[in-house]
């Protein structure tokens, strides 16, 4: 994943991948590529969530001072 995408875009793509896998119509040749893409997207989402959580915690801590 070289280009920056939003959390929402990444989650929407993960949902598309899950639907494709659940449909049973995914060709075996595409399976590993889809799983790799989903893994990268999930990693990106986790990083974005962790950053947001850190930002929120900093704001809360600054408010207590």
Order of alpha helices (4+ residues) and beta strands (2+ residues): alpha-alpha
